Amino acid sequence: MDGVVQTESLTKRYSATITAVDHLDLRVGEGEIYGFLGPNGAGKTTTLRMLLGLIRPTSGAATVVGHRPGEPAGLAEIGALIETPAFYPYLSGRDNLKALARLSGTPFEHIDTVLAQVGLSSRADDKFTKYSLGMKQRLGVGAALLKDPAFLILDEPTNGLDPQGMAEMRTLIHRLGHEGRSVLLSSHLLGEIEQICDRVGVIREGRLIAEGTVAELQQRGQGIVVRAEPQVQAQEMLTRLPFVGDVRAMDGAVRVTVAPERAAEINKVLVGAGLAVSELRPAGRSLEEAFFELTGGGENGEPGDGASADAPDETTDTEVRAA
């Protein structure tokens, strides 16, 4: 297996009717920021837990930084934030990091650096229980960075942050991913993924249904935009062409699902029929539009979005080591 993360048919079933992750083949390359997208309940967090050894797969195989999930040698090279970070409530942020540093054998000198990275230097000596949700999230990311790991697994790292905090966290993740680290970033914020990730994988019902750069996902099946007069006649003619898929009006033009190389042929047909063609271009779309098309809905788990959100929480004693 190659790459920082490599899985082969990784599967997690909780019962005969509940499959959280279904034959997942995933690869994260060295020095890559990989975005992991999917509707609620699609299997994202279950996958991340399996990669850390927090839950055992039903079948399949995985390696993370060259080791099986959960092996101490591998965990030593991984920093992770999975769901809501948990710390001792009546210790300060600094003392919580000291406790983790003792467990991981990390020099205390790293603590101030990490606190500065996540913007908590001025509140480092406040008790964790007094932290806002966003500050707690920052400390969780700080804990993930404490060992100066080669590989980061971040599950919704901007949860609870205000817009400025989100922008700062994006900048931090982008910088970390281009300082020799690899990052696996799970997020429901499509703009976040679009801005900082090198590649994106989309998971639905436990299966990887699409993978590629943001640009590649945006181009999947997008077709072309045709602006011609009269528009109604142009739309009718395009609908009758045998090589054209979906045809729909949009903003005074017609959007056509068709292979881009058919543009010249479409132009020839319309002009030959006496229509005035003023525009013929590739149909751009946002990552959000691509995501909704791939998953068949939004982020609020619709029926059929997978079972992992309802799956039991099967953790092992490895969870303590991974923290």
C-alpha positions in Angstrom: 0.0 0.0 0.0 1.3 3.5 -0.9 0.5 6.9 0.5 0.0 8.3 4.0 -3.4 6.7 4.0 -4.4 3.7 1.9 -7.5 1.6 2.4 -8.8 -1.4 0.5 -12.4 -2.4 0.7 -12.6 -0.9 4.2 -16.0 -1.8 5.6 -17.8 -1.3 8.9 -21.2 -3.1 9.5 -23.0 -2.7 12.8 -25.8 -5.2 11.9 -27.3 -6.9 8.9 -29.1 -3.7 8.1 -26.7 -1.0 9.2 -23.5 -0.5 7.0 -21.7 2.6 8.0 -18.7 2.3 5.6 -19.0 0.0 2.5 -15.9 -1.2 0.7 -14.1 2.1 0.9 -10.9 2.6 -1.2 -9.2 5.8 -0.1 -5.8 7.2 -0.7 -4.2 10.3 0.8 -0.8 11.2 -0.7 2.2 12.7 1.1 2.1 16.5 1.6 -1.6 16.5 0.4 -4.6 18.3 1.9 -7.4 15.9 1.3 -11.0 17.0 1.8 -13.5 14.4 2.9 -17.1 15.4 2.1 -20.4 13.7 2.6 -24.0 14.3 3.9 -24.7 13.7 7.6 -24.5 10.0 8.3 -22.5 9.2 5.2 -19.7 7.5 7.1 -17.1 10.2 7.4 -16.5 10.0 11.2 -16.7 6.2 11.2 -14.0 6.1 8.6 -11.7 8.5 10.6 -12.3 6.4 13.7 -11.2 3.3 11.9 -8.1 5.0 10.6 -7.1 5.8 14.2 -7.9 2.4 15.5 -10.8 3.6 17.7 -13.2 1.1 16.1 -12.4 -2.1 14.3 -13.5 -2.6 10.7 -15.7 -5.5 9.8 -13.5 -6.3 6.8 -11.0 -4.7 4.5 -7.5 -3.3 5.2 -5.9 0.0 5.9 -2.5 1.5 6.6 -1.9 4.9 8.0 1.7 6.4 7.9 2.9 2.9 7.1 1.3 1.2 10.1 -2.0 -0.6 10.8 -4.6 1.7 12.5 -4.1 2.0 16.2 -0.4 0.8 16.3 1.6 3.0 18.8 4.3 3.6 16.2 1.7 5.0 13.8 -0.1 7.1 16.4 3.1 8.8 17.4 3.2 10.4 13.9 -0.5 11.3 13.8 -2.4 14.3 15.3 -6.1 14.0 15.4 -9.3 16.0 16.3 -12.4 13.8 16.0 -15.7 15.4 16.7 -15.9 17.5 19.9 -12.6 17.8 21.8 -12.6 16.6 25.4 -10.3 18.0 28.1 -10.2 18.3 31.9 -12.7 21.1 32.5 -11.0 22.6 35.6 -7.5 22.7 34.2 -6.3 25.6 32.1 -5.7 25.2 28.4 -1.9 25.2 29.0 -2.2 22.5 31.8 -4.4 20.3 29.6 -1.7 20.4 26.9 0.9 19.7 29.6 -1.0 16.6 30.6 -1.1 15.4 27.0 2.6 16.3 26.5 3.5 14.0 29.5 1.5 11.1 28.0 3.0 11.5 24.6 6.6 12.3 25.7 6.4 15.7 24.0 8.7 18.5 25.4 6.8 21.2 27.2 8.6 23.8 25.0 6.2 22.9 22.2 3.2 24.1 24.1 3.7 27.8 23.7 4.3 27.4 20.0 1.1 25.4 19.6 -0.9 27.9 21.7 0.3 30.7 19.4 -0.5 28.7 16.3 -4.2 28.4 17.3 -4.5 31.9 18.7 -4.9 31.0 22.4 -1.7 32.5 23.9 -3.6 35.2 25.7 -6.2 32.7 27.2 -3.8 29.8 27.8 -4.1 30.1 31.6 -7.9 30.2 31.7 -9.8 27.1 32.8 -11.1 25.0 29.9 -14.6 25.2 31.4 -14.6 29.0 30.7 -13.7 28.6 27.0 -16.2 29.3 24.3 -17.0 26.5 21.8 -14.7 28.1 19.3 -11.8 28.3 21.9 -12.4 24.6 22.8 -12.2 23.7 19.1 -8.9 25.7 18.8 -7.4 23.9 21.8 -8.4 20.6 20.2 -6.5 21.5 17.1 -3.6 22.6 19.3 -3.6 19.2 20.9 -3.5 17.6 17.5 -0.4 19.7 16.7 1.3 19.1 20.0 3.5 16.2 18.7 4.4 18.1 15.5 2.9 15.2 13.6 3.6 14.3 10.0 -0.1 13.6 9.4 -3.2 15.4 10.7 -6.8 14.1 10.8 -9.2 16.9 11.4 -12.9 16.4 11.8 -14.8 19.7 11.5 -12.0 21.8 12.9 -13.8 25.1 12.3 -16.9 24.1 14.3 -18.0 26.9 16.6 -15.6 29.5 15.2 -16.7 32.9 14.1 -16.0 34.1 10.5 -12.6 35.5 11.5 -11.6 32.4 13.4 -12.7 30.2 10.5 -10.5 32.2 8.1 -7.6 32.0 10.5 -8.1 28.2 10.8 -8.2 27.8 7.1 -5.0 29.7 6.8 -3.4 27.6 9.5 -4.5 24.3 7.8 -3.3 25.5 4.4 0.1 26.4 5.9 0.4 23.1 7.7 -0.4 21.2 4.6 2.3 22.9 2.7 5.0 22.5 5.3 5.5 18.8 4.6 2.5 17.5 6.5 -0.4 15.6 5.1 -3.9 16.6 6.2 -7.2 14.6 6.0 -9.9 17.2 6.5 -13.5 16.2 7.1 -15.9 19.2 6.9 -19.5 20.1 6.0 -18.3 23.6 4.9 -17.9 23.3 1.2 -16.3 26.7 0.8 -13.7 25.6 3.3 -12.9 22.5 1.3 -12.9 24.4 -2.0 -10.4 27.0 -0.7 -7.7 24.8 0.8 -7.9 21.2 -0.4 -5.7 19.7 -3.1 -8.1 16.8 -3.7 -11.6 15.9 -2.5 -13.4 12.6 -1.9 -17.2 12.5 -1.7 -18.7 9.7 0.3 -22.4 8.7 0.3 -24.0 5.8 2.1 -20.5 4.6 3.1 -19.2 4.5 -0.5 -16.7 6.8 -2.2 -18.8 8.1 -5.1 -16.4 10.7 -6.5 -12.8 11.8 -6.1 -10.6 14.4 -7.7 -9.4 18.0 -7.5 -12.1 20.7 -6.9 -11.9 21.7 -10.5 -12.4 18.1 -11.7 -15.5 17.6 -9.5 -16.9 20.9 -10.7 -16.5 19.8 -14.3 -18.2 16.4 -13.9 -21.2 16.4 -16.2 -21.6 20.1 -16.2 -22.1 20.6 -20.0 -22.3 23.9 -21.7 -24.4 27.1 -21.6 -26.0 28.3 -24.9 -27.4 31.8 -25.4 -29.4 32.0 -28.6 -32.5 33.9 -29.9 -35.2 33.0 -29.9 -34.5 31.1 -26.7 -37.6 29.0 -26.7 -36.9 27.7 -30.1 -33.3 27.0 -29.2 -34.4 25.0 -26.1 -36.8 23.0 -28.2 -34.1 22.2 -30.8 -31.6 21.2 -28.2 -34.0 18.9 -26.5 -34.5 17.0 -29.8 -30.7 16.4 -30.3 -29.9 12.7 -29.7 -26.5 13.3 -28.0 -27.9 15.9 -25.5 -28.9 15.1 -22.0 -30.7 17.4 -19.6 -31.8 20.8 -21.1 -33.1 23.6 -18.9 -33.5 27.4 -19.1 -31.4 29.5 -16.8 -30.9 33.3 -16.7 -31.9 34.0 -20.3 -29.8 31.1 -21.6 -30.1 27.3 -21.9 -27.9 24.9 -19.9 -27.2 21.6 -21.6 -25.8 18.4 -20.2 -23.5 17.3 -23.0 -19.9 16.5 -23.7 -18.0 19.8 -24.2 -16.5 18.7 -27.5 -20.1 18.7 -29.0 -20.2 22.6 -28.7 -19.2 23.2 -32.3 -21.9 20.7 -33.5 -24.5 22.4 -31.4 -23.5 25.8 -32.8 -23.7 24.5 -36.4 -27.2 23.1 -35.8 -28.6 26.3 -34.3 -27.0 28.6 -36.8 -28.2 26.4 -39.6 -31.7 26.8 -38.4 -31.4 30.5 -38.5 -31.0 31.2 -34.8 -28.7 34.0 -33.5 -26.1 32.4 -31.2 -24.4 35.0 -29.0 -22.8 32.7 -26.4 -21.5 29.2 -26.2 -19.3 28.3 -23.2 -18.5 25.6 -20.6 -21.0 25.6 -17.8 -19.2 26.6 -14.6 -20.5 25.5 -11.2 -19.6 25.7 -7.6 -18.4 22.8 -5.5 -21.7 23.1 -3.6 -23.6 22.4 -6.9 -21.4 19.5 -7.7 -21.8 18.1 -4.2 -25.6 18.3 -4.2 -25.6 16.6 -7.7 -23.4 13.8 -6.5 -25.1 13.2 -3.2 -28.7 13.8 -4.3 -29.4 16.3 -1.6 -28.1 18.7 1.1 -26.1 18.2 4.3 -29.1 17.6 6.5 -29.3 13.8 6.3 -32.1 12.9 4.1 -33.5 9.4 3.8 -30.9 7.1 2.4 -27.9 9.2 3.5 -26.3 6.3 5.3 -26.4 4.8 8.7 -23.3 5.9 10.5 -25.1 8.8 12.3 -27.3 6.2 14.0 -24.6 3.6 14.4 -23.6 2.6 17.9 -20.4 4.1 19.4 -18.0 1.2 19.4 -14.7 2.5 20.8 -11.8 0.6 22.3 -9.1 1.4 24.8 -7.1 2.6 21.8 -9.1 5.8 22.0 -7.1 6.9 25.1 -3.8 6.4 23.3 -5.0 8.3 20.2 -6.0 11.3 22.2 
